[in-house]
């Protein structure tokens, strides 16, 4: 695959958004490499997740724990159902990381309906995509909210 095939990158990110909308965390986790991470900083321009507090910083083990808690038959998140809608835009290939992954940025709006309340999230994402044959896997995803320092209610699903 040509590493600059933006259409393939867009389709991959749209697939990820669709899995989060369903939400199908089993399939969504398969998009990640074994060493994959998901990070949502709690401050603008936060330099790293290890020396600063984050809203979320999950490796595959923590993703699995969240997934199990979400899909458990008696999970509070199952009643009522979570409804979500992701809108992505401005998807741009920014080059490669030090390990050769594609560095892709995008903008997002997410509307979440849960327990009779609608919440709106917006911001930018940075994906580090490892080419895998004709597709990709996510090695790292950083979700930068436009209001990261604002109090956030419990996040039921990944954004």
Rosetta constraint file for C-alpha pairs under 8 A:
AtomPair CA 1 CA 5 HARMONIC 7.53 0.50
AtomPair CA 1 CA 131 HARMONIC 8.00 0.50
AtomPair CA 1 CA 133 HARMONIC 6.95 0.50
AtomPair CA 1 CA 134 HARMONIC 5.82 0.50
AtomPair CA 3 CA 102 HARMONIC 7.39 0.50
AtomPair CA 3 CA 131 HARMONIC 7.76 0.50
AtomPair CA 4 CA 93 HARMONIC 7.26 0.50
AtomPair CA 5 CA 9 HARMONIC 6.62 0.50
AtomPair CA 6 CA 10 HARMONIC 6.05 0.50
AtomPair CA 6 CA 92 HARMONIC 7.52 0.50
AtomPair CA 6 CA 93 HARMONIC 6.97 0.50
AtomPair CA 7 CA 11 HARMONIC 6.17 0.50
AtomPair CA 8 CA 12 HARMONIC 6.18 0.50
AtomPair CA 8 CA 135 HARMONIC 7.33 0.50
AtomPair CA 9 CA 13 HARMONIC 6.31 0.50
AtomPair CA 10 CA 14 HARMONIC 6.10 0.50
AtomPair CA 10 CA 91 HARMONIC 6.77 0.50
AtomPair CA 11 CA 15 HARMONIC 6.12 0.50
AtomPair CA 12 CA 16 HARMONIC 6.37 0.50
AtomPair CA 12 CA 135 HARMONIC 7.31 0.50
AtomPair CA 12 CA 136 HARMONIC 7.31 0.50
AtomPair CA 13 CA 17 HARMONIC 6.25 0.50
AtomPair CA 14 CA 18 HARMONIC 6.14 0.50
AtomPair CA 14 CA 88 HARMONIC 7.44 0.50
AtomPair CA 15 CA 19 HARMONIC 6.27 0.50
AtomPair CA 16 CA 20 HARMONIC 6.35 0.50
AtomPair CA 16 CA 28 HARMONIC 6.43 0.50
AtomPair CA 16 CA 31 HARMONIC 7.59 0.50
AtomPair CA 17 CA 21 HARMONIC 6.15 0.50
AtomPair CA 17 CA 86 HARMONIC 5.86 0.50
AtomPair CA 17 CA 87 HARMONIC 7.84 0.50
AtomPair CA 18 CA 22 HARMONIC 6.39 0.50
AtomPair CA 18 CA 23 HARMONIC 7.88 0.50
AtomPair CA 18 CA 86 HARMONIC 7.50 0.50
AtomPair CA 19 CA 23 HARMONIC 5.57 0.50
AtomPair CA 19 CA 24 HARMONIC 5.12 0.50
AtomPair CA 19 CA 25 HARMONIC 7.01 0.50
AtomPair CA 19 CA 27 HARMONIC 6.94 0.50
AtomPair CA 19 CA 28 HARMONIC 5.76 0.50
AtomPair CA 20 CA 24 HARMONIC 6.11 0.50
AtomPair CA 20 CA 25 HARMONIC 6.88 0.50
AtomPair CA 20 CA 28 HARMONIC 6.92 0.50
AtomPair CA 20 CA 84 HARMONIC 7.54 0.50
AtomPair CA 20 CA 86 HARMONIC 7.91 0.50
AtomPair CA 20 CA 157 HARMONIC 7.64 0.50
AtomPair CA 20 CA 158 HARMONIC 7.01 0.50
AtomPair CA 20 CA 159 HARMONIC 7.26 0.50
AtomPair CA 21 CA 83 HARMONIC 6.94 0.50
AtomPair CA 21 CA 84 HARMONIC 4.84 0.50
AtomPair CA 21 CA 85 HARMONIC 5.47 0.50
AtomPair CA 21 CA 86 HARMONIC 6.58 0.50
AtomPair CA 22 CA 83 HARMONIC 7.54 0.50
AtomPair CA 22 CA 84 HARMONIC 7.32 0.50
AtomPair CA 23 CA 82 HARMONIC 7.90 0.50
AtomPair CA 23 CA 83 HARMONIC 7.97 0.50
AtomPair CA 23 CA 84 HARMONIC 7.75 0.50
AtomPair CA 23 CA 157 HARMONIC 7.90 0.50
AtomPair CA 24 CA 28 HARMONIC 6.12 0.50
AtomPair CA 25 CA 29 HARMONIC 5.89 0.50
AtomPair CA 25 CA 67 HARMONIC 6.04 0.50
AtomPair CA 26 CA 30 HARMONIC 6.80 0.50
AtomPair CA 26 CA 67 HARMONIC 7.23 0.50
AtomPair CA 27 CA 31 HARMONIC 7.06 0.50
AtomPair CA 28 CA 32 HARMONIC 7.63 0.50
AtomPair CA 29 CA 63 HARMONIC 7.46 0.50
AtomPair CA 31 CA 136 HARMONIC 7.63 0.50
AtomPair CA 31 CA 137 HARMONIC 5.12 0.50
AtomPair CA 31 CA 138 HARMONIC 5.97 0.50
AtomPair CA 32 CA 36 HARMONIC 5.37 0.50
AtomPair CA 32 CA 37 HARMONIC 7.92 0.50
AtomPair CA 32 CA 137 HARMONIC 5.14 0.50
AtomPair CA 32 CA 138 HARMONIC 4.48 0.50
AtomPair CA 32 CA 139 HARMONIC 6.00 0.50
AtomPair CA 33 CA 137 HARMONIC 5.71 0.50
AtomPair CA 33 CA 138 HARMONIC 5.88 0.50
AtomPair CA 33 CA 139 HARMONIC 5.35 0.50
AtomPair CA 34 CA 60 HARMONIC 6.60 0.50
AtomPair CA 35 CA 59 HARMONIC 6.96 0.50
AtomPair CA 35 CA 60 HARMONIC 6.74 0.50
AtomPair CA 35 CA 139 HARMONIC 6.54 0.50
AtomPair CA 36 CA 59 HARMONIC 5.98 0.50
AtomPair CA 36 CA 60 HARMONIC 6.20 0.50
AtomPair CA 36 CA 138 HARMONIC 6.33 0.50
AtomPair CA 36 CA 139 HARMONIC 4.22 0.50
AtomPair CA 36 CA 140 HARMONIC 5.41 0.50
AtomPair CA 37 CA 57 HARMONIC 7.10 0.50
AtomPair CA 37 CA 58 HARMONIC 5.56 0.50
AtomPair CA 37 CA 59 HARMONIC 4.50 0.50
AtomPair CA 37 CA 60 HARMONIC 6.69 0.50
AtomPair CA 37 CA 139 HARMONIC 6.31 0.50
AtomPair CA 37 CA 140 HARMONIC 4.77 0.50
AtomPair CA 37 CA 141 HARMONIC 6.34 0.50
AtomPair CA 38 CA 56 HARMONIC 7.29 0.50
AtomPair CA 38 CA 57 HARMONIC 5.70 0.50
AtomPair CA 38 CA 58 HARMONIC 5.19 0.50
AtomPair CA 38 CA 59 HARMONIC 6.56 0.50
AtomPair CA 38 CA 140 HARMONIC 5.90 0.50
AtomPair CA 38 CA 141 HARMONIC 4.86 0.50
AtomPair CA 38 CA 142 HARMONIC 6.11 0.50
AtomPair CA 38 CA 143 HARMONIC 7.86 0.50
AtomPair CA 39 CA 49 HARMONIC 7.23 0.50
AtomPair CA 39 CA 54 HARMONIC 7.47 0.50
AtomPair CA 39 CA 55 HARMONIC 7.84 0.50
AtomPair CA 39 CA 56 HARMONIC 5.49 0.50
AtomPair CA 39 CA 57 HARMONIC 4.39 0.50
AtomPair CA 39 CA 58 HARMONIC 6.47 0.50
AtomPair CA 39 CA 140 HARMONIC 7.77 0.50
AtomPair CA 39 CA 141 HARMONIC 6.11 0.50
AtomPair CA 39 CA 142 HARMONIC 4.74 0.50
AtomPair CA 39 CA 143 HARMONIC 6.15 0.50
AtomPair CA 40 CA 54 HARMONIC 6.04 0.50
AtomPair CA 40 CA 55 HARMONIC 5.44 0.50
AtomPair CA 40 CA 56 HARMONIC 4.98 0.50
AtomPair CA 40 CA 57 HARMONIC 6.34 0.50
AtomPair CA 40 CA 142 HARMONIC 5.83 0.50
AtomPair CA 40 CA 143 HARMONIC 4.81 0.50
AtomPair CA 40 CA 144 HARMONIC 6.16 0.50
AtomPair CA 40 CA 145 HARMONIC 7.62 0.50
AtomPair CA 41 CA 46 HARMONIC 6.23 0.50
AtomPair CA 41 CA 49 HARMONIC 6.92 0.50
AtomPair CA 41 CA 53 HARMONIC 7.32 0.50
AtomPair CA 41 CA 54 HARMONIC 4.48 0.50
AtomPair CA 41 CA 55 HARMONIC 5.79 0.50
AtomPair CA 41 CA 56 HARMONIC 6.97 0.50
AtomPair CA 41 CA 57 HARMONIC 7.90 0.50
AtomPair CA 41 CA 142 HARMONIC 7.74 0.50
AtomPair CA 41 CA 143 HARMONIC 7.19 0.50
AtomPair CA 41 CA 144 HARMONIC 6.48 0.50
AtomPair CA 41 CA 145 HARMONIC 7.95 0.50
AtomPair CA 41 CA 148 HARMONIC 6.73 0.50
AtomPair CA 42 CA 46 HARMONIC 7.45 0.50
AtomPair CA 42 CA 53 HARMONIC 6.31 0.50
AtomPair CA 42 CA 54 HARMONIC 4.60 0.50
AtomPair CA 42 CA 55 HARMONIC 5.33 0.50
AtomPair CA 42 CA 148 HARMONIC 4.85 0.50
AtomPair CA 42 CA 149 HARMONIC 5.52 0.50
AtomPair CA 43 CA 54 HARMONIC 7.70 0.50
AtomPair CA 43 CA 148 HARMONIC 5.17 0.50
AtomPair CA 43 CA 149 HARMONIC 5.23 0.50
AtomPair CA 44 CA 144 HARMONIC 7.49 0.50
AtomPair CA 44 CA 147 HARMONIC 7.98 0.50
AtomPair CA 44 CA 148 HARMONIC 6.30 0.50
AtomPair CA 44 CA 149 HARMONIC 7.36 0.50
AtomPair CA 46 CA 52 HARMONIC 7.52 0.50
AtomPair CA 48 CA 52 HARMONIC 6.64 0.50
AtomPair CA 49 CA 53 HARMONIC 6.78 0.50
AtomPair CA 49 CA 54 HARMONIC 6.22 0.50
AtomPair CA 49 CA 57 HARMONIC 6.61 0.50
AtomPair CA 58 CA 62 HARMONIC 5.12 0.50
AtomPair CA 58 CA 63 HARMONIC 5.90 0.50
AtomPair CA 59 CA 63 HARMONIC 6.17 0.50
AtomPair CA 60 CA 64 HARMONIC 6.11 0.50
AtomPair CA 61 CA 65 HARMONIC 6.41 0.50
AtomPair CA 62 CA 66 HARMONIC 6.18 0.50
AtomPair CA 63 CA 67 HARMONIC 6.00 0.50
AtomPair CA 64 CA 68 HARMONIC 6.07 0.50
AtomPair CA 65 CA 69 HARMONIC 6.18 0.50
AtomPair CA 66 CA 70 HARMONIC 6.03 0.50
AtomPair CA 67 CA 71 HARMONIC 6.19 0.50
AtomPair CA 68 CA 72 HARMONIC 5.85 0.50
AtomPair CA 69 CA 75 HARMONIC 6.28 0.50
AtomPair CA 70 CA 75 HARMONIC 6.16 0.50
AtomPair CA 70 CA 77 HARMONIC 6.14 0.50
AtomPair CA 70 CA 78 HARMONIC 7.24 0.50
AtomPair CA 70 CA 156 HARMONIC 7.94 0.50
AtomPair CA 71 CA 75 HARMONIC 6.87 0.50
AtomPair CA 71 CA 78 HARMONIC 7.36 0.50
AtomPair CA 73 CA 78 HARMONIC 7.22 0.50
AtomPair CA 74 CA 78 HARMONIC 7.24 0.50
AtomPair CA 75 CA 79 HARMONIC 7.63 0.50
AtomPair CA 76 CA 80 HARMONIC 7.96 0.50
AtomPair CA 77 CA 81 HARMONIC 6.79 0.50
AtomPair CA 77 CA 82 HARMONIC 7.09 0.50
AtomPair CA 77 CA 156 HARMONIC 6.87 0.50
AtomPair CA 78 CA 82 HARMONIC 7.30 0.50
AtomPair CA 80 CA 114 HARMONIC 6.92 0.50
AtomPair CA 80 CA 115 HARMONIC 6.14 0.50
AtomPair CA 81 CA 114 HARMONIC 6.79 0.50
AtomPair CA 81 CA 115 HARMONIC 7.99 0.50
AtomPair CA 82 CA 112 HARMONIC 7.26 0.50
AtomPair CA 82 CA 113 HARMONIC 6.07 0.50
AtomPair CA 82 CA 114 HARMONIC 5.14 0.50
AtomPair CA 82 CA 115 HARMONIC 8.00 0.50
AtomPair CA 82 CA 156 HARMONIC 7.95 0.50
AtomPair CA 83 CA 112 HARMONIC 5.83 0.50
AtomPair CA 83 CA 113 HARMONIC 5.04 0.50
AtomPair CA 83 CA 114 HARMONIC 6.60 0.50
AtomPair CA 84 CA 110 HARMONIC 6.94 0.50
AtomPair CA 84 CA 111 HARMONIC 5.68 0.50
AtomPair CA 84 CA 112 HARMONIC 4.54 0.50
AtomPair CA 84 CA 113 HARMONIC 6.27 0.50
AtomPair CA 85 CA 110 HARMONIC 5.54 0.50
AtomPair CA 85 CA 111 HARMONIC 5.26 0.50
AtomPair CA 85 CA 112 HARMONIC 6.66 0.50
AtomPair CA 86 CA 108 HARMONIC 6.90 0.50
AtomPair CA 86 CA 109 HARMONIC 5.92 0.50
AtomPair CA 86 CA 110 HARMONIC 4.53 0.50
AtomPair CA 86 CA 111 HARMONIC 6.73 0.50
AtomPair CA 86 CA 159 HARMONIC 7.98 0.50
AtomPair CA 87 CA 108 HARMONIC 5.55 0.50
AtomPair CA 87 CA 109 HARMONIC 5.20 0.50
AtomPair CA 87 CA 110 HARMONIC 6.31 0.50
AtomPair CA 88 CA 106 HARMONIC 6.79 0.50
AtomPair CA 88 CA 107 HARMONIC 5.75 0.50
AtomPair CA 88 CA 108 HARMONIC 4.60 0.50
AtomPair CA 88 CA 109 HARMONIC 6.74 0.50
AtomPair CA 89 CA 106 HARMONIC 5.90 0.50
AtomPair CA 89 CA 107 HARMONIC 5.19 0.50
AtomPair CA 89 CA 108 HARMONIC 6.34 0.50
AtomPair CA 90 CA 105 HARMONIC 7.73 0.50
AtomPair CA 90 CA 106 HARMONIC 5.23 0.50
AtomPair CA 90 CA 107 HARMONIC 5.83 0.50
AtomPair CA 91 CA 104 HARMONIC 6.96 0.50
AtomPair CA 91 CA 105 HARMONIC 5.73 0.50
AtomPair CA 91 CA 106 HARMONIC 4.32 0.50
AtomPair CA 91 CA 107 HARMONIC 7.04 0.50
AtomPair CA 92 CA 104 HARMONIC 5.62 0.50
AtomPair CA 92 CA 105 HARMONIC 5.37 0.50
AtomPair CA 92 CA 106 HARMONIC 6.36 0.50
AtomPair CA 93 CA 102 HARMONIC 7.14 0.50
AtomPair CA 93 CA 103 HARMONIC 6.13 0.50
AtomPair CA 93 CA 104 HARMONIC 4.58 0.50
AtomPair CA 93 CA 105 HARMONIC 6.60 0.50
AtomPair CA 94 CA 102 HARMONIC 7.53 0.50
AtomPair CA 94 CA 103 HARMONIC 5.36 0.50
AtomPair CA 94 CA 104 HARMONIC 5.57 0.50
AtomPair CA 94 CA 105 HARMONIC 6.93 0.50
AtomPair CA 95 CA 102 HARMONIC 5.95 0.50
AtomPair CA 95 CA 103 HARMONIC 5.47 0.50
AtomPair CA 95 CA 104 HARMONIC 7.52 0.50
AtomPair CA 96 CA 100 HARMONIC 5.37 0.50
AtomPair CA 96 CA 101 HARMONIC 5.34 0.50
AtomPair CA 96 CA 102 HARMONIC 4.51 0.50
AtomPair CA 96 CA 103 HARMONIC 5.22 0.50
AtomPair CA 97 CA 101 HARMONIC 5.25 0.50
AtomPair CA 97 CA 102 HARMONIC 6.34 0.50
AtomPair CA 97 CA 103 HARMONIC 6.13 0.50
AtomPair CA 97 CA 128 HARMONIC 7.35 0.50
AtomPair CA 100 CA 130 HARMONIC 7.59 0.50
AtomPair CA 101 CA 128 HARMONIC 5.66 0.50
AtomPair CA 101 CA 129 HARMONIC 5.21 0.50
AtomPair CA 101 CA 130 HARMONIC 4.74 0.50
AtomPair CA 101 CA 131 HARMONIC 7.01 0.50
AtomPair CA 101 CA 139 HARMONIC 7.99 0.50
AtomPair CA 102 CA 127 HARMONIC 7.78 0.50
AtomPair CA 102 CA 128 HARMONIC 5.46 0.50
AtomPair CA 102 CA 129 HARMONIC 4.98 0.50
AtomPair CA 102 CA 130 HARMONIC 6.50 0.50
AtomPair CA 102 CA 131 HARMONIC 7.71 0.50
AtomPair CA 103 CA 126 HARMONIC 6.87 0.50
AtomPair CA 103 CA 127 HARMONIC 5.86 0.50
AtomPair CA 103 CA 128 HARMONIC 4.77 0.50
AtomPair CA 103 CA 129 HARMONIC 6.56 0.50
AtomPair CA 104 CA 126 HARMONIC 5.62 0.50
AtomPair CA 104 CA 127 HARMONIC 5.15 0.50
AtomPair CA 104 CA 128 HARMONIC 6.41 0.50
AtomPair CA 104 CA 129 HARMONIC 7.50 0.50
AtomPair CA 105 CA 124 HARMONIC 7.04 0.50
AtomPair CA 105 CA 125 HARMONIC 5.54 0.50
AtomPair CA 105 CA 126 HARMONIC 4.49 0.50
AtomPair CA 105 CA 127 HARMONIC 6.36 0.50
AtomPair CA 106 CA 124 HARMONIC 5.56 0.50
AtomPair CA 106 CA 125 HARMONIC 5.27 0.50
AtomPair CA 106 CA 126 HARMONIC 6.65 0.50
AtomPair CA 107 CA 122 HARMONIC 7.65 0.50
AtomPair CA 107 CA 123 HARMONIC 5.81 0.50
AtomPair CA 107 CA 124 HARMONIC 4.30 0.50
AtomPair CA 107 CA 125 HARMONIC 6.20 0.50
AtomPair CA 108 CA 122 HARMONIC 5.53 0.50
AtomPair CA 108 CA 123 HARMONIC 5.58 0.50
AtomPair CA 108 CA 124 HARMONIC 5.93 0.50
AtomPair CA 108 CA 125 HARMONIC 7.34 0.50
AtomPair CA 109 CA 120 HARMONIC 7.14 0.50
AtomPair CA 109 CA 121 HARMONIC 5.72 0.50
AtomPair CA 109 CA 122 HARMONIC 4.41 0.50
AtomPair CA 109 CA 123 HARMONIC 6.84 0.50
AtomPair CA 110 CA 120 HARMONIC 5.74 0.50
AtomPair CA 110 CA 121 HARMONIC 5.08 0.50
AtomPair CA 110 CA 122 HARMONIC 6.29 0.50
AtomPair CA 110 CA 159 HARMONIC 7.02 0.50
AtomPair CA 111 CA 118 HARMONIC 6.86 0.50
AtomPair CA 111 CA 119 HARMONIC 5.80 0.50
AtomPair CA 111 CA 120 HARMONIC 4.63 0.50
AtomPair CA 111 CA 121 HARMONIC 6.48 0.50
AtomPair CA 112 CA 118 HARMONIC 5.59 0.50
AtomPair CA 112 CA 119 HARMONIC 5.15 0.50
AtomPair CA 112 CA 120 HARMONIC 6.33 0.50
AtomPair CA 113 CA 117 HARMONIC 5.64 0.50
AtomPair CA 113 CA 118 HARMONIC 4.52 0.50
AtomPair CA 113 CA 119 HARMONIC 6.49 0.50
AtomPair CA 114 CA 118 HARMONIC 6.61 0.50
AtomPair CA 121 CA 145 HARMONIC 7.03 0.50
AtomPair CA 122 CA 145 HARMONIC 5.79 0.50
AtomPair CA 122 CA 146 HARMONIC 5.96 0.50
AtomPair CA 123 CA 143 HARMONIC 7.21 0.50
AtomPair CA 123 CA 144 HARMONIC 5.46 0.50
AtomPair CA 123 CA 145 HARMONIC 4.36 0.50
AtomPair CA 123 CA 146 HARMONIC 4.79 0.50
AtomPair CA 124 CA 143 HARMONIC 6.11 0.50
AtomPair CA 124 CA 144 HARMONIC 5.16 0.50
AtomPair CA 124 CA 145 HARMONIC 6.62 0.50
AtomPair CA 124 CA 146 HARMONIC 7.69 0.50
AtomPair CA 125 CA 141 HARMONIC 6.90 0.50
AtomPair CA 125 CA 142 HARMONIC 5.50 0.50
AtomPair CA 125 CA 143 HARMONIC 4.62 0.50
AtomPair CA 125 CA 144 HARMONIC 5.98 0.50
AtomPair CA 126 CA 140 HARMONIC 7.97 0.50
AtomPair CA 126 CA 141 HARMONIC 5.70 0.50
AtomPair CA 126 CA 142 HARMONIC 5.10 0.50
AtomPair CA 126 CA 143 HARMONIC 6.72 0.50
AtomPair CA 127 CA 138 HARMONIC 6.72 0.50
AtomPair CA 127 CA 139 HARMONIC 7.64 0.50
AtomPair CA 127 CA 140 HARMONIC 5.77 0.50
AtomPair CA 127 CA 141 HARMONIC 4.55 0.50
AtomPair CA 127 CA 142 HARMONIC 6.51 0.50
AtomPair CA 128 CA 138 HARMONIC 5.93 0.50
AtomPair CA 128 CA 139 HARMONIC 5.52 0.50
AtomPair CA 128 CA 140 HARMONIC 5.07 0.50
AtomPair CA 128 CA 141 HARMONIC 6.43 0.50
AtomPair CA 129 CA 136 HARMONIC 5.81 0.50
AtomPair CA 129 CA 137 HARMONIC 5.54 0.50
AtomPair CA 129 CA 138 HARMONIC 4.73 0.50
AtomPair CA 129 CA 139 HARMONIC 5.89 0.50
AtomPair CA 129 CA 140 HARMONIC 7.36 0.50
AtomPair CA 130 CA 136 HARMONIC 5.36 0.50
AtomPair CA 130 CA 137 HARMONIC 5.15 0.50
AtomPair CA 130 CA 138 HARMONIC 6.20 0.50
AtomPair CA 130 CA 139 HARMONIC 6.37 0.50
AtomPair CA 131 CA 135 HARMONIC 6.05 0.50
AtomPair CA 131 CA 136 HARMONIC 4.39 0.50
AtomPair CA 131 CA 137 HARMONIC 6.53 0.50
AtomPair CA 132 CA 136 HARMONIC 4.77 0.50
AtomPair CA 132 CA 137 HARMONIC 6.51 0.50
AtomPair CA 143 CA 159 HARMONIC 7.52 0.50
AtomPair CA 144 CA 148 HARMONIC 7.02 0.50
